[in-house]
Amino acid sequence: MSLRFCHNPNQQRTSNMSINNAIDLIDSGSVFRATIHWFIYIMAAFSDVQNKVRKEIMEAIGSEKTPDYMDMRNMSYTNTVMLEMMRWKTILPLNLVH
């Protein structure tokens, strides 16, 4: 099902898109949740990237140590993947229709 907006008859949205947008506006913490969801999706979709990130994390931190912020210095690939994910899948809309 698609919905037409009165101000622009050529622009369509599905009812699911509208519902999801409303939930995101109401639900606090939705930006963090969406970021985690996209990260999990990208790791599942790109197994080669997932393997490189996992290998780098295991080399930098291991399985016994609790990670801290300073560990990011030793994980340049992981940091780059996170930055690229945030660039590619922008969570907050910066160009709102008005």
FIROKE-706652 format. One line per field, with one value per residue (C-alpha): x, y, z; residue number from 1. Coordinates in steps of 0.001 Angstrom, whole numbers, plus 524288, in hexadecimal, padded with zeros to 5 digits. Example, Ala and Ser with C-alpha at 12.3 -4.5 7.8 and 13.67 -1.06 7.14 Angstrom:
2
X <- 8300C,83566
Y <- 7EE6C,7FBDC
Z <- 81E78,81BE4
num <- 1,2
***
This chain:
98
X <- 80000,80541,8010E,80144,804B4,7FC0A,80764,80E19,8058C,8117F,81785,81343,815A9,8114F,80932,81456,81DAB,8144B,8122D,820C9,8234E,818FE,81EA8,82C56,82785,820D2,82A91,8363E,8430C,83EC7,84B36,853DC,84B0C,84AC7,85992,85B0F,85106,85839,86544,85FCC,8598A,86628,86E0F,86462,863CB,8727D,878C9,8865C,88567,8801C,88BA8,89594,88F02,88E67,89CA3,8A0F6,898FC,89E64,8AC55,8AAA7,8A25F,8A165,89680,89A40,89C6A,89169,8927B,893EC,893F9,8A2CF,8A27A,89D10,8AADC,8AE98,8A287,8A37F,89BE6,890B6,8902D,89010,884FD,87CF0,87F39,87BE5,86F86,86B3E,86E35,8675A,85B5E,85843,84F8E,84AAB,844B1,84C23,843ED,835F0,82AC5,82410
Y <- 80000,80D77,81AB1,82741,8341D,83FC3,84922,84049,83684,82FF2,82C66,81F65,8189C,80B65,80A50,802A0,80DE7,81772,80E96,80C82,81B25,81DC8,81372,81907,82698,821AB,81782,81CE6,8164E,81323,818C7,80FC1,80428,8070E,80847,7FAFD,7F509,7FA4B,7F590,7E7DE,7E810,7EC55,7E21E,7D7A3,7DC8A,7DDED,7D207,7D5BE,7E2A7,7DB80,7D21D,7DD35,7E4CF,7D8C0,7D572,7E347,7E39D,7D682,7DAFA,7E823,7E3FA,7D542,7CDB6,7D024,7DEE8,7E8A3,7F26A,800DC,80D06,80D3C,7FFFE,806C8,80BBE,7FDB9,7FB04,80406,7FAF8,7F959,807FE,80A5F,80090,8075A,814C5,80FAE,8094C,8163C,81D51,81331,8112D,81E88,81CA6,82A90,83108,83D6A,8419B,84213,844F7,851BB
Z <- 80000,7FCAC,801AA,7F9C0,80014,7FCF0,7FAAF,7F0BD,7E965,7E34E,7F05D,7F609,802DD,80756,81396,819D7,81755,81DB6,82971,82B23,82A54,834B0,83DB7,83BFB,83F99,84BDF,85068,857B4,854D1,84713,8411D,8490A,8463F,837B4,83765,83DD3,83490,8289D,82DE0,82FE9,82267,81BD1,82312,81EB9,810B7,80EF5,81519,8103D,817A4,82396,8236B,82271,82D79,8361F,8337A,836A8,8433B,8479B,844CF,84B9C,85742,857BC,85E39,86C6F,86D39,86EC9,86392,8664A,85DEA,85C9E,855C8,849B8,846E1,843C0,83B7B,82FB7,8269A,8304D,83282,823D3,821FD,82C83,82676,818E5,81E21,82427,81765,80EFF,817A2,81D21,828F8,82AA2,81EA9,81B6F,80FD2,814C2,80B7E,80EF8
num <- 1,2,3,4,5,6,7,8,9,10,11,12,13,14,15,16,17,18,19,20,21,22,23,24,25,26,27,28,29,30,31,32,33,34,35,36,37,38,39,40,41,42,43,44,45,46,47,48,49,50,51,52,53,54,55,56,57,58,59,60,61,62,63,64,65,66,67,68,69,70,71,72,73,74,75,76,77,78,79,80,81,82,83,84,85,86,87,88,89,90,91,92,93,94,95,96,97,98
***
